[in-house]
Amino acid sequence: MKRFDIMRRAARNLRQAKGRTFLTSLAIAVGAFTLTLSLAAGEGARRYADNLLKNNIDPRALFIVKDKNITSGGPSSSLQEYSDDLASGSRGGTIQMLTGKDVETLQARSDIEHVVPLYRLSAKYVMFSGFDKKYVAPLTYYDASVLSDVAAGDLPKLGQQIGDNEIIVPEDFLETLGANAAQMIGRTVTLTVSQVTASPSQEEVKQAFLNGGEAAVQALVKPRTKDYVYTVRAVLKKSAMAITSNPQLHVSTAAAKVLNDYIYNGSADANKFVGVTALASPDHDPAKVKDALQKDYGFTVQTAKDAQGLLFTFVNVLQGIVAGFAALALIASVFGIINTQYISVLERTSQIGLMKALGMSRSGIAKLFRYEAAWIGFLGGALGVGLGLLLGWLANPWITKKLDLGNNSLLVFVWWQLLILVVSLVVVAIVAGWLPSRKAAKLDPIEALRTE
């Protein structure tokens, strides 16, 4: 028989056992459905992350630190050699800090520009105009290399700073304040910051008491504070995609320097920074600048592409986990195909004997059962992919709205991935049907004809 005739005969045989064929195909469809959604979600997440980085992060952005532990999980708590550059980390342990001299060295390089130290800012308390309560809120500076979405107000173009008298408020704070985003624009925010000073010695306390009594001692030990007033320019929109929430007030880099200088003036932490942000010069490749900084100073550097790779790794791991469950379903379906084909061989033993008696070769018999397995794999793959496409078409608008993805879709189907998936399932089904087809091909025609 010709190959096309064998394929038609295989399809006709399956139609004669519709229920069994459908149930076996359905087992494959479960794995195909899961893999289809896994591929679509992975592709959608990668495209979203790629668009997010391309449109909201300057590709020339660099993050430079002296202590590699900062980018690999936090400060070190192990025994290490003492250095004047050591400082306590936020999660315990110590970290190597960049000094003012390090920052000046970086600013003098021709392959990077816009070098801004990571100022360590803190406010004793914060007051918003129109509200009579004092609040404690984290504070940072506005990173011009990252563009965020706003709930109200506006932000400058990527690469441009906000005004030195302006501040940006996160939408997360509005629930506590009981205000909406539009109401916050134009309000003033007063930051009361405390100066970090060394504890006075006993001699200094004694001298203060002799000169001015108890009031002088209290003035000596009481940290000095100063108020800085800013106007709200924008309210940062809360992202539904954020894994963890870390809302902060944002001031300009110039304002951050003023605050930092006041807070640490005269202290041991003056002119020390966790790291710096910078931009590779327009005519320099960020990756080559990274290598040069690591070679010249031993600094740890991360580029925007590194951040993209980190996100893609996270997406790939999640996608792999989901694909693993789909693979388990496919493994179960393989045994289902083997079982179905074995039963088919037993039920059609006399038919196999008749086909052999009429001159059909052993290879033709084997092909017939392999094509039946291939049809089962194709039907299961097509059904699973079709259901995945249908669910994606129905669920994408809801997911996009729920996760606030804008013009992006979480489930993105790529035709060649789906084609490869269906072809792969057909191959898997053929492999699963190899043993039953081999058994059918080896049947003795005389003994087969005797079987009732």
N, C-alpha and C positions, 0 to 999 in steps of 0.2 A: 504494500500500500504506500501511496505517496504521503509525504509529511503532512500536507494540508488535509488529506483525507483522514489521517490519524488524529489530527487536531479536532476535526469535526466529529469524529466518532467519540473522542474523549469527552467533548462537550455534551454530546447526546447521552452518553452513559451517566453523566452527572445530573442531567435533567430528569433521568428516571429515578433518581434518589434525591429529590429536591430538599427534603427535610434534613437529611444527614449532611448534604453538601452545604446548606446554609449554616447549620450549627458549627461545622468545622471552619467555615470561612469566617464566622463571627468571632471565633477565638483569635484568629489572625487579625481581624478588624480591630479588636481591643488594643493590641499592641501597635497597630498602624495608626489608630486614632491618637494614642498617647504620644507616639513619636512625632506625628504631624504637629500637634500642639506644642511639643517640646521644641521642635525645630523653629516653628513660627515665633514662639515666645523668645527664644534665644536670639533670633535674627532681629526681632523688634526691639529687644532690650539693647542689643549692640548698636543698632541704628540710632536709637534714642540717645544713648550715651555718646555716640560719635557726634550727633548733631548738637547735643548739649555742650560738649567740649569745644567744638568748632565755632559755635555761635556765641558762647558765653565765657570762654577762657582763651586768652591770648596764646597762640601756639608757641610764642617765644618765651613764655613764662618759665622762671626757674625758682626753685625753693632750695636754699643753701643753708646747711647746718654744719657745725663742727663735730657734733656727737651723733654717730650713726644710729644710736639707740632711739633717737627721737623719731626716726622714720621707720623703725622696725619693732615698735611695741612699747616704747616708754623709756624712762630713765633707768640707768643701771643701779642695782643694789648690791653689786659684788664689790670685793675689795679692789681699790684702784689707787694709783699714786696721786698724792695731793697736788693740786694746782690752784693758783689764785683765780683761775677761770671757772672753777667748779661752782655750781649752784644747786639748790634743792629743786627737785622736779615736782610736778603737781601730783604725781602718784607715788611719792616716796623715792628714795635713792637720790643720786646726783647726776647732773648732766654737765658736759663741757659747753661753756658759753662762748659765743663770739664776742670779741672786745671791740672797742671803738677803733682800734688800730686795724683790726681785721676788716671792719667795714670800710675804712679809708682805703685799704689796699684793694678791695673789690671795686670801689668807686673809681679807682685810678685805672682800671683795666679798660682796654678799648673794645673788647669783645662782649661786654655787658653794659647795660645802662639802667637807669631808674632803680638803683639799689636802695631798698628801704628796709631798715631793721625791723624785726618783729618786736615792737614795743610791748612791754609788760604793763598793761594798764589796769587800774582798779579804782573804783570810786567808793568812798565811805558810804554814801547814799546818793540817790537820784530823786529829783523832784520835777514833776511835769506841771506846767502852768495850767491852772483850772482844776487841779487836784491838790488837796491839802495834805496828803500822806507822803511819807518818805518811803522809798523803795530801794532795795538792793538789786543791782543788775550788772551782768558781765559787760565788759567794755572792750572794744578792739578798734582797729583803724580800717578804713575802707580800702579794699584791695581793688585797684583800678584794672587789674588784669582779669578780673572775673565780673561778669555782668549777670545780675540777678533780676528776677521778675518783681514788679512792684504792685501792691494793692492800691496805692494812691501816691500821688506826687510823681516825680520823675528822677531818673538817674542820668548822669553824663554818659557820653559815648564810651565804648570800651577803650581803656587806656587813659581816660581823663579822670581827674580827682574832683571830689565835691569841694565846696567852699570851706574855708577854715573856720567859719562861724556856723556851719551847717552840721546836722546830725541825722542819722537814719535810724528809724525805730523798727524792730521786727513786729510782724503782725501777731506773733504769739503773745505779746504783752497786752494787747488790746482787751482781751477777755478780763484780765485782772483790773484794768483801768475802767472798764465799762464804757468804752468809746469805740466808734468805728474808724476806719482808716482815713476817710476824708476829713473827719473832725480833728485829726492829729496834725495835719499839714499846717504849718505856720505857727504852731505852738512852740513855746520855749522849753528847753530841758536844762536844768541846772545840775551840774555834776559837782559834788563836794568831795574833794580828794584830800587824803591825808599824806603828809610827808613822812617817809620812812627815815627814822633817825636812830642812831646808836643809843643804847641805854647809858645814862650818865653814870660816871664813877662816883664812889662814895665821897671822894674829895670835892667833886663838883656839886653834889647835893649839899654837903656841909657848907660850902662857900655860899651857895644860893640861900640857904637858911639864915646864915649870918648877915647876909646883905639885905634880904627882903622878907625873911620869915617864911611861914608855911605857904603863903601865896606864891612866893618866888619858887619854892620847890615844886608846887603843882604846875606852875608855868613851865618849869624846866622839863618835867617828865611828860607833860601833855603834848602829844604830837600836834604840829601846826596843820591847819587846814586852809583850803582856798576854794572859792567857788568859780566855776567856769560855766558860762551860759551859751547855749547853742539853739539854733532854730531848726525845727523839723523840716527836712526837705522831702523825704519820701518814707513810705512804710513798705518794708520788704514783705513780699507775699510768702506765706507759709507753703512749703512744698509738700504735697502728699506723698512724694516719692522718697522723702528723706528717711533714712534708716534710723537715725537718732536725731533728736531735736537739740540744737545748740544755739538758741536765739541770743543775739548780742546787739548792743548799741554800737553804731559805727560813726567815728569822726574821721576827719581828713588826716593824712599822714603828717602834715605840718602841725595840726592841733595835737596829734598823738605824741609828737616829739616834745611839745611844750609840756604836756601832762607828765610824760615819762621823766623829763628833766626835773620837774618840780618834785615828783614823788620820790625819786631816788637821789636827789641832790645831797651830796655829802655822805652817802651810805656806801657800804661795801659793794652793793649791786649796781652802783652808778656806771653807766657806759658799758653795760654788759647785755647781750641779747641772745635769745634762744637761737635765732637764725635770721636770715634776710630773704626777702623776695627781690627778684630782679628780672630783667628782660634781656635776652640775647640780642646783640646788635643786629640791625636788619640784614647786614651782609655776612652774618655768621650763623652756622647751623647749631641749634640748641644742643644737639647730641654731642657735637665736637667741643662746644663750650663746656659741657658737663664733664667730658673726659679731661679737658685741660685743667679745670678747677680741682678735680680729684687728684690729678697728677702733680700739680704745682703745690697744693696746700693740704691735700689729704681730706678735703671737705667732702661731705656727702651731699649730692645734688639730685633733685628730682625735676624732671621736665613735664610739660603738659602731656606728652606722649606716654610717659611713665604712668601718669594718673589714668590715662585711657587704658593702658595695659592692665592696670590693677582692677578697673571696673570690668573689663572683658574677662579677666580671670575669674572674678566673682560670678559673672553671668554663666561662664562655661561650666563652672563647678555645679551650679544649680541645675543647669541644663543636663549635665551628666547624671545627676542624681535621678531626675525624672526619667531620662532615657534608660537608666538601669532598671526601673520598675517596668518600663515598656518591654525591655529585653526579657524579663522574667515571664511576662505574658506571652511573648513570642516563643520562648522555650517550651512553655506548656502547650502552645498551639502546634509545635513540631510533633510532639507525642500524639496529639490529636489527629494529625494528618497520617502518621504511621499507623495508628490504630484503625482509622477509617479505611485506609488503603488495604490493610491486611484483611479486614472484614470483607471488603469488596472482592479481593482475590478469592477468599473462601466461598463467597456467594456465587461467583461467576466461574468456578472451576470448570464446569462442563462447557461453558461458552469458550473458555480459553482453549480447551481441548479441541473444540470444533474449529476454531480459527486456525489452530496449528495443523489440523487435518486438511483444511482447505488450502494450506500452503503459506500461511503467514509465518514469517521468521521469528526466531527468539528475540532478535533486536526490535522487531516491530511490536511484539507483545510488550517488551519493556518500555518502549517509547510510548505506547498507549497509556500505560499507568503513570509514567512520568508526566505526560501531558495533562492527565487528569489532576495530578498533584499541582502542576503549574497553574491550571485553571482555578483551583481552590485558592492558591496563593494570590493570584491576580484578583479574584473576586473579593477576598478578604482585604487586600491592600487597597483596592479601589473603594470599597465600602468604608474602611477606616479613614482614608484621606478625604473622601467626600463628606463624611460626618464632621471631620475636623474643619474643613472649609466652611461648611454650613454654620458650625458653632462660632467660628471666627467672624463670619459676616454678621451674625446676630449679636455677638458679645463685644466686638471691638468698640462700637459707639459708647456702650455703657462703661467699659473699662477705661476708655479715654477720658470720659467725664469724671469717673470716680477717682482716677489717679491724677487728674489735671495734667494730661500729657500734651495739651494744645493741639497742634496739627499732626502729632505723631500717633501711631497705632502700636499697641503692645504686641499684637499677633500679626506678623508680616510673613506671608507665604511666598516662597520662592519656587517657581515651577520646576527648575531643574533638581532641586532638593527632593521635591515630592516625586518626580519621575524616578530618580535614583532609589528612593524608598520603595516604590512599587516594584521596580525591577529586582531589587534586593530581596523582597519578600517572595517574589516568584522563584528566585534562585534557591532561597531557603526551603520553599515548599518542594522543589524538585529534589533537593538533597534529602529531605525527609521522606520522599516517596521512593528513594532508590532501593531500599531493602525490600519493600513489597513488590516493586516492579521486577527485581531480581528473582524473587520467589515465583512470580507468575511466569517469567521467561523460562524457568527451569522445570516447570511442570511437564510430566510425561503425557503426551496427547492421549494415549490409550487409556492410562489410568484416569486422566481427567474426564474423558467421555463416559467412563463407568460411574462417575460421581453423580449422585442424584441431587 
